[in-house]
Each structure stands twice: as structure tokens, then as C-alpha cells.
């Protein structure tokens, strides 16, 4: 993907516990230099600085909920996106509440400068050698 192109991340929260959870949120730390794209993101997501918070709300035992976070990388290089799931209740298995993903952003294609003279030169006709 190139810098300036839209990236969408689907972030999923699953309640693997035996009881429901309330106040569930997915918090996504955007890569350095990335811009949040509200139009391409789920309506429950908002941004403050480079942190996107998506409200999931209540999540029944065994239930899953997904949100989409859209962002635009502005710098070439590896862009690492990190997300965590939080809720009102303590989670006895908190180690599975974080996920990271990385994408490689390349610089956009550049148009080479025209040759001296503006690029309108015609090639010389072939020369016949007797």
C-alpha cells in the first residue's frame, strides 16, 4: 500500500467468558503519522489525538462484535497498529485482549522530470552505413 491510501482494519471483540460484559470498548492506537478517517470507520468510533475508541457496549457470553477503523498512513515505512479490548469487569485472561498488525507503506509513485529541452525531441532517423 502507498502512503496517502486508505487502510481499513476490522477489529473484533469476543467475550469468551461465561458471563456477559458491559462497557466494552475497542481502543486502537493508530500508527505514528497516520490520520483517522471517520467516513470509513464504524459510527461508534471517535478519535482523540492518535487514539481511536470504539464503543461496543454490552457483550453477552460467547458473543462477538466487530468495528471498522479506517486510517491513512502519511509516512513510508512499517506502520504498526495496536488495539486492545477493555470492559467494566475484570478479565481473568487479559493476555488475549491485545492485537497488533503491521502494514508496509511505500512512497507514492513519482513522475520523473522531463529530459532537458522539455521532452519534445524526436529521435534521430536511422543512418544507413554502406
C-alpha positions as CSV (number, residue, x, y, z in Angstrom):
1,X,0.0,0.0,0.0
2,X,1.1,3.5,-0.6
3,X,1.2,6.5,1.7
4,X,-2.0,8.5,1.3
5,X,-4.1,5.5,0.6
6,X,-6.9,4.4,2.9
7,X,-6.3,1.4,5.1
8,X,-9.2,-0.4,6.9
9,X,-8.8,-2.5,10.0
10,X,-11.6,-4.8,11.2
11,X,-11.2,-5.1,15.0
12,X,-13.2,-7.9,16.7
13,X,-14.0,-8.3,20.4
14,X,-15.1,-11.7,21.6
15,X,-16.4,-12.5,25.1
16,X,-15.0,-15.9,25.8
17,X,-16.2,-15.8,29.4
18,X,-19.2,-17.4,31.0
19,X,-21.0,-14.2,31.8
20,X,-21.8,-11.0,29.9
21,X,-19.6,-8.0,29.8
22,X,-20.6,-4.3,29.9
23,X,-18.9,-1.1,28.9
24,X,-16.9,-3.0,26.3
25,X,-14.6,-0.7,24.1
26,X,-12.0,-1.4,21.5
27,X,-9.2,1.1,21.8
28,X,-6.9,1.5,18.8
29,X,-3.6,3.3,18.8
30,X,-3.0,4.5,15.3
31,X,0.5,4.3,13.8
32,X,2.7,7.4,14.2
33,X,1.8,9.9,11.4
34,X,-1.5,8.2,10.5
35,X,-4.7,10.1,10.0
36,X,-8.1,8.8,11.2
37,X,-10.8,8.6,8.5
38,X,-14.2,8.9,10.2
39,X,-16.1,8.4,7.0
40,X,-14.6,4.9,6.5
41,X,-14.9,3.9,10.2
42,X,-17.8,2.5,12.2
43,X,-20.1,5.1,13.6
44,X,-19.3,4.1,17.2
45,X,-15.7,5.1,16.8
46,X,-14.3,8.5,17.8
47,X,-10.7,9.8,17.9
48,X,-8.7,11.9,20.3
49,X,-5.2,12.5,19.1
50,X,-4.0,9.3,17.7
51,X,-6.2,7.1,19.8
52,X,-9.5,5.7,18.4
53,X,-12.1,4.5,20.8
54,X,-15.0,2.3,19.5
55,X,-17.9,1.7,21.9
56,X,-19.2,-1.9,21.7
57,X,-21.4,-1.7,24.9
58,X,-22.7,-4.9,26.3
59,X,-21.3,-8.2,25.0
60,X,-23.1,-11.4,26.1
61,X,-21.1,-14.5,27.0
62,X,-19.8,-16.1,23.8
63,X,-20.8,-13.1,21.7
64,X,-18.6,-11.3,19.2
65,X,-18.7,-7.7,17.9
66,X,-16.6,-6.1,15.2
67,X,-15.8,-2.5,14.3
68,X,-14.0,-1.0,11.3
69,X,-11.3,1.6,11.8
70,X,-10.1,3.4,8.7
71,X,-6.8,5.4,8.6
72,X,-4.4,6.9,6.2
73,X,-0.6,6.4,6.5
74,X,1.3,9.6,5.8
75,X,4.9,8.3,6.1
76,X,6.7,5.5,4.2
77,X,7.8,2.5,6.3
78,X,6.3,-0.1,8.6
79,X,3.0,1.2,10.2
80,X,2.1,-0.8,13.3
81,X,-1.5,-0.6,14.5
82,X,-2.2,-1.8,18.1
83,X,-5.7,-2.4,19.6
84,X,-6.9,-3.5,23.0
85,X,-10.3,-4.5,24.3
86,X,-11.5,-3.2,27.7
87,X,-14.7,-3.6,29.7
88,X,-16.2,-2.8,33.1
89,X,-15.5,-6.3,34.5
90,X,-12.0,-7.6,35.3
91,X,-10.8,-10.1,32.7
92,X,-9.1,-13.2,34.1
93,X,-7.5,-13.8,30.7
94,X,-6.2,-10.3,29.9
95,X,-3.3,-11.5,27.8
96,X,-5.7,-12.1,24.8
97,X,-7.1,-8.6,24.9
98,X,-4.4,-7.0,22.6
99,X,-3.6,-7.4,18.9
100,X,-1.0,-5.7,16.7
101,X,-0.8,-5.6,13.0
102,X,1.7,-4.1,10.7
103,X,1.5,-2.9,7.1
104,X,4.3,-1.6,4.9
105,X,3.6,1.9,3.4
106,X,5.6,2.8,0.4
107,X,6.0,6.3,-1.1
108,X,3.6,7.1,-3.9
109,X,4.9,6.8,-7.5
110,X,6.7,9.9,-8.6
111,X,6.7,11.2,-12.1
112,X,10.3,11.6,-13.4
113,X,11.4,15.1,-14.6
114,X,11.3,15.5,-18.3
115,X,14.6,15.4,-20.1
116,X,16.4,18.6,-20.9
117,X,14.5,20.5,-23.7
118,X,11.1,19.5,-22.4
119,X,11.0,16.0,-23.7
120,X,9.7,17.1,-27.2
121,X,12.8,15.9,-29.0
122,X,12.3,13.5,-31.9
123,X,14.7,10.6,-32.2
124,X,17.3,10.9,-35.0
125,X,16.5,9.0,-38.2
126,X,18.4,5.8,-38.7
127,X,21.7,6.1,-40.5
128,X,22.4,3.7,-43.3
129,X,26.0,2.5,-43.5
130,X,27.1,1.4,-46.9
